[in-house]
Amino acid sequence: MGVEPSRAQLLDWRLALAHTLREQATDSWLDSARRTREDGLKSVNYLSMEFLPGRLLEDAAINLRLRDSVSASFDDLGVNFADVVAGEPDPALGNGGLGRLAACYLESMATLACPAHGYGLRYERGLFRQHFEDGRQVERPDEWLTSGDPFSLSRPATAYAVPFGGEVSDDDGGTAWRPETRLVAAAHDTPVIGYGGGWVNTLRLWSALPAADLLDLDRFSAGDFFGAAETETWARTLSRVLYPTDTTDLGRRLRLSQEHFLTSASVQDVLHRFLETQQDLRRLPEHAAIQMNDTHPALAGPELIRLLVDEHGVGFDTAADLAVQVLGYTNHTLLPEALEMWPVDLMRHLLPRHLQIIERLDQRVHAVHGSAADDVHLIEHGQVKMGELAVVTSHRVNGVSALHTDLVRRNLFPHLEALTPGRILNVTNGITPRRWLALANPALADLVTETIGPGWETDLDRLRELEPHAEDPNFLEAFGRTKHLAKHRLATWLDEEHGIELPVEALLDVQVKRLHEYKRQLLNILWTVSRWQRIKADPGADWVPRVKIFGGKAAPSYTAVKDIIRLINDVGAVINSDPETRERLRIIYPPNYNVTMAEKLIPAADLSEQISTAGMEASGTGNMKFALNGALTIGTLDGANVEIREEVGAENFFLFGLTADEVLARREQPGHARAAIEQSQPLQDVLQAIAEGTFSPEEPARYSGLVDHLWNSDWFLVASDFDAYNSSQELVDMSYRDPLRWQRMAVTNVARMGSFSSDRAVRHYMREIWNVPPAQ
Ligand SMILES: *Cc1c(COP(=O)(O)O)cnc(C)c1O
């Protein structure tokens, strides 16, 4: 780094570590690419608008099997390894689960020696940093690049022009698109190191640059300086920010431009790499699979067809067939507001050639399937439907949990399922055990290795061998110590980072995830108020001390859940300062939930809150991280909770609430919310306290809208599930009072979570969707 060791700052050490680790990975990185190229191996191209990798360096050290020696080397230098890695920014290039899933899958692909590229955007500003002011969420820009991106390599030689706008004309024999402007996509590559270091893939993120001719010199000379730089400014805006909404789509021009920019640059790169060693484009499906992570990259079909037809002279039908063989689509949500649709006018303005191709694809579906396709419309009511487009251009479509896939088949795309039975399949999500156990929970990881030996890191089913030890009091005690250690680590971190005190002896009850009405943080905080009221009414009773931990961001425009954030903080302010209840109930809400915070919180948790309205959470992966780390789940029959409960056993899971079918039926009953509240004295007491301003004395009516909504509408059925949730929470207390019983349940959870490894999920994709065998 050009610095004398005696004068080096932590930042210098971190940059040096990043370069050293990257160098250690480089031989494998080059070898993996060379093998793929020279042996003509088929590879996966995983397109995602979001990647949430977490801090890179410690993970790289673990996967290179160098963590202990790196740490020892720093000791020799008189530097603390933990301090070095703690300074690393956590790249927030995603909103939540979808981006984190992409990161887990890339890590598993590298571990399984599945040749792959991840493709995404290199947002200059990631997801906003969350602060609280008077309990309210305040967003500040995320500046993750201020000290560079030392683990990655910029590749100025790898760049593509991405066209926008202009006109299409059909002149003799061919279609000509004369775009109005072109942006340049420049590549930045991060090595993705498989466990053991034997295979290394690439995460390639694009940043947008203006093409050299974008400064309009005529306008400039005429004195219109700002106008002249307009396109240049627009180019720079394109990869500047990540859209901070995880479900609702804003339908904005900039977002569609970002999606096109990602898919066009990535698909051009896929074709470029194919043509380096091959000539016959009809063999593309033997060499490349492209996976679309949700509909955000759903322009990949039209873009691939455009490049094949317009630039390589392939016939339209052949090109469309090739696209289908290459593409796969993962659906992540049934929420109607999250199903992307783009106005035809906007698409015509920005991407006229793509619109033309989509219209032809629509005609083709009807020509091939006749009246059976009467209900299929890629364009309807002036909107291009990206879900339909993604299905029609893919040979496989998958949901992300058994329940979700069933609902995708039955409710979302029934007409498409009927056309091509078998196209829709399920691949339940997974998480990587390297980050979510080895890195996040070293004490538990060590205990596992001591007990069953090494190897579980790449064969998570081996955790089953822990099961006999669930009857061994010595083992249970050792397990209890790992939980205690994790709580102490969390306490230190909360104190140092946030000045928050954590009572480590209490039951840690954690709900961390994006704020959304369907995830029902509201149910959790209402119950917490109820608990407080009951402790006050009966202070002599034997209450299990609890710390309720919340974490998560709200989309800046989502006012309904911003109210819930404020309510949690308002309730916390009152309850935490109540001397009567302080020792038995505490609320903690550290701001700015991200992967790093998840790594601290999850190993320390006793109870995992997975309480979404049934039928609304596609899978969840937070639920898996907690159970793998020995937290018990209180949850509804939603998403992957269903499968987690089947695996760990109903007796080791706190189930409550309406099922997905019951939710639909309940919503049909007029006045269901009012009826539920009138039947529940505890819930009435809670709502009355909130309505009276108990938690907002300076503004008693602050939550009147929220309370009104619960009485009169309650789409997410908070009131309907309140009493069931309360009963389940009482069972939690009862179980926790018997520490050995609790630990036996927790160990059983850990032992039975093997199938939620992302290795299992990625193997399934390789076999059933990508048709890619492992390279090693
Ligand atoms: C795992 C994870 C998520 C997804 O959590 P869910 O509970 O499944 O919604 C979101 N954000 C971060 C930072 C995560 O690590």
The ligand as an SDF file (V2000), in Angstrom:
LIG
                    3D

 15 15  0  0  0  0  0  0  0  0999 V2000
  -32.0200  -12.8260    4.9290 C   0  0  0  0  0  0  0  0  0  0  0  0
  -32.1790  -11.3650    4.8000 C   0  0  0  0  0  0  0  0  0  0  0  0
  -33.3900  -10.8330    4.3720 C   0  0  0  0  0  0  0  0  0  0  0  0
  -34.6080  -11.6850    4.0780 C   0  0  0  0  0  0  0  0  0  0  0  0
  -35.3230  -11.8500    5.2760 O   0  0  0  0  0  0  0  0  0  0  0  0
  -36.8250  -12.3880    5.2930 P   0  0  0  0  0  0  0  0  0  0  0  0
  -37.0970  -12.5510    6.7460 O   0  0  0  0  0  0  0  0  0  0  0  0
  -36.8260  -13.6900    4.5760 O   0  0  0  0  0  0  0  0  0  0  0  0
  -37.6690  -11.3520    4.6700 O   0  0  0  0  0  0  0  0  0  0  0  0
  -33.5150   -9.4650    4.2610 C   0  0  0  0  0  0  0  0  0  0  0  0
  -32.4870   -8.6500    4.5530 N   0  0  0  0  0  0  0  0  0  0  0  0
  -31.3010   -9.1300    4.9860 C   0  0  0  0  0  0  0  0  0  0  0  0
  -30.2200   -8.1750    5.3090 C   0  0  0  0  0  0  0  0  0  0  0  0
  -31.0990  -10.5000    5.1130 C   0  0  0  0  0  0  0  0  0  0  0  0
  -29.9100  -10.9620    5.5270 O   0  0  0  0  0  0  0  0  0  0  0  0
  1  2  1  0
  2  3  1  0
  2 14  2  0
  3  4  1  0
  3 10  2  0
  4  5  1  0
  5  6  1  0
  6  7  2  0
  6  8  1  0
  6  9  1  0
 10 11  1  0
 11 12  2  0
 12 13  1  0
 12 14  1  0
 14 15  1  0
M  END
$$$$
